[in-house]
Amino acid sequence: MTLLLLAAFTTAIVRSLRSGTKASCACFGVSTAPIGRRHVVRNTVLLALAAFGLAAALAGAPAPTQAAGVLIAAFGALVGALLVIFTDELGTLFDDGVPRASGRVRGSAP
C-alpha cells in the first residue's frame, strides 16, 4: 500500500512539474521551497527502499540480529530519515540561485 501511495505522490509531482505549476512542497511541514526535481529524486529513492523492504519481507528468511548490527542499522535509518525530512533545506543550501536553462547550453551546436 505504501508503494502505491508514494508512486501516486511521485506521479502528481512529475505532472505538476511538467505542467509548469509553481507549488510549494509541504511534505514535512510548511515550506516555501518550490517543488522540483529533488523531490522526484527523493521519492524515487524512497520507492526503491520500500520495494527492497517489501522484497525482504516476502523472502521470509529473518536475518540474525546482533546488537552492533541493530545499532548501525538504526543510526543509518536516522541519518536517512533526516536527509529525507530536510530535502528542501539541503537543496536550498546547495542552490546558488542561478536559474537553470533547460535544453542546450548557450553557444553549443544543435
Contacts in CASP RR format, 6 or more apart in sequence:
PFRMAT RR
TARGET T0000
AUTHOR 0000-0000-0000
METHOD contacts of the structure
MODEL  1
MTLLLLAAFTTAIVRSLRSGTKASCACFGVSTAPIGRRHVVRNTVLLALA
AFGLAAALAGAPAPTQAAGVLIAAFGALVGALLVIFTDELGTLFDDGVPR
ASGRVRGSAP
2 50 0 8 1.000
3 47 0 8 1.000
3 50 0 8 1.000
3 51 0 8 1.000
3 54 0 8 1.000
6 43 0 8 1.000
6 46 0 8 1.000
6 47 0 8 1.000
6 50 0 8 1.000
7 47 0 8 1.000
9 43 0 8 1.000
10 40 0 8 1.000
10 43 0 8 1.000
10 44 0 8 1.000
10 47 0 8 1.000
13 25 0 8 1.000
13 35 0 8 1.000
13 36 0 8 1.000
13 39 0 8 1.000
13 40 0 8 1.000
13 43 0 8 1.000
14 40 0 8 1.000
16 23 0 8 1.000
16 35 0 8 1.000
17 35 0 8 1.000
17 36 0 8 1.000
17 37 0 8 1.000
17 40 0 8 1.000
21 35 0 8 1.000
22 34 0 8 1.000
23 34 0 8 1.000
23 35 0 8 1.000
24 31 0 8 1.000
24 32 0 8 1.000
24 33 0 8 1.000
24 34 0 8 1.000
24 35 0 8 1.000
25 31 0 8 1.000
25 33 0 8 1.000
25 34 0 8 1.000
25 35 0 8 1.000
25 36 0 8 1.000
25 39 0 8 1.000
25 88 0 8 1.000
27 39 0 8 1.000
27 87 0 8 1.000
28 84 0 8 1.000
28 85 0 8 1.000
31 88 0 8 1.000
33 88 0 8 1.000
33 89 0 8 1.000
33 91 0 8 1.000
33 92 0 8 1.000
38 87 0 8 1.000
38 88 0 8 1.000
38 91 0 8 1.000
39 87 0 8 1.000
42 84 0 8 1.000
42 87 0 8 1.000
45 84 0 8 1.000
46 84 0 8 1.000
83 90 0 8 1.000
104 110 0 8 1.000
END
